[in-house]
Amino acid sequence: MGKKKRQRKPQHAVRKSSENRPEAEHPGAEHQDEDHPTEEPLNEEHTSEEHPTEEQPTEEQPTEEQTTTEHSHEEHPSEEHQIEEHPFEEHLLEPIEEHPDEEHSDEEHTDAEHTDAEQTDAEHSDEEDADEAKKKFLVKKYKALDLAANLVERTGKYDLAVICYDNSLKQKIYEYGEDAEPTAYTRHCLGEMYLKIGMLDDAQEYILKALVTRLRIYLDNETDYIATWNAACSRNAAGRLLEALGKFDAAKEYRTYVDEKMLCGYEGCPSNKLFKMSELRACAACGAVYYCSRECQARD
């Protein structure tokens, strides 16, 4: 109780004294401000960079609208800019030129066709030459065989002549066929030989077969002199055969079948040509044979 109570000073007096205190009384605070003069502004600037507000965008971080607009311009350039970036579109509008490679390909294809055509023509030409050479060879071959048979016949060796004619005939049938002139020629020669030696049945077989072939060839081409001559020879041989058989009317009919183109009835006639019926004289005895002169009639 005897202690004195400490008398408290009013608060406004303390605050006043602190406010009136000069800044020099706090050297630590001043020193602290000098050591870190920009600390507080840096923090504010850093904060603003990290978290820019939408109302106040910074230069480093553009606004969303600007970013969208810039991307839109980059992704969708104008038509003029698009033509510059893609010049091939202008090229598509230009007329299409023919490619030289295609022209070259067409030329090569054409050259190949010409080459194939030339090769084909050459092959056909070679085949034709080969066929022609074969024909000539066969003509010479059978002419030699028929000539040999005829020479043997003239010597009187008829058996050997038959063999020669038959050999030539079989080969001609194989090469030319049954109804060809070369085949008919050998048949005609063999038939006449049989007629000469009196083998009338064999003679009739070969002479008439040859006559059928030769008449057909003549009727197909009446202006052909060789065909006309061959048919006249076979008609004359058939007439002599029918005379030998005693069939004079048939003999006359065969001989005068083509009255404008007839042979002299004498087998060895030197004239060796075709006559009209009016140019010949008939045999007074049988009336089936026609001669060009009295000499031929006397020799027959």
Secondary structure, DSSP 8 states (H G I E B T S, - for coil): --S-------HHHHHHHHHSS-GGG-HHHHHHHHH-TTHHHHHHHHHHHHS--SSS--SSS--HHHHHHHHHHHHS--HHHHHHH-THHHHHHS-----HHHHHHHHHHHHHHHHHHHHHHHHHHHHHHHHHHHHHHHHHHHHHHHHHHHHHHHTT-HHHHHHHHHHHHHHHHHHH-TTSHHHHHHHHHHHHHHHHTT-HHHHHHHHHHHHHHHHHHHHH-TT-HHHHHHHHHHHHHHHHHHHHTT-HHHHHHHHTTTTTSB--SSTT-SS-S-B-GGGSEE-TTTS--EESSHHHHHH-
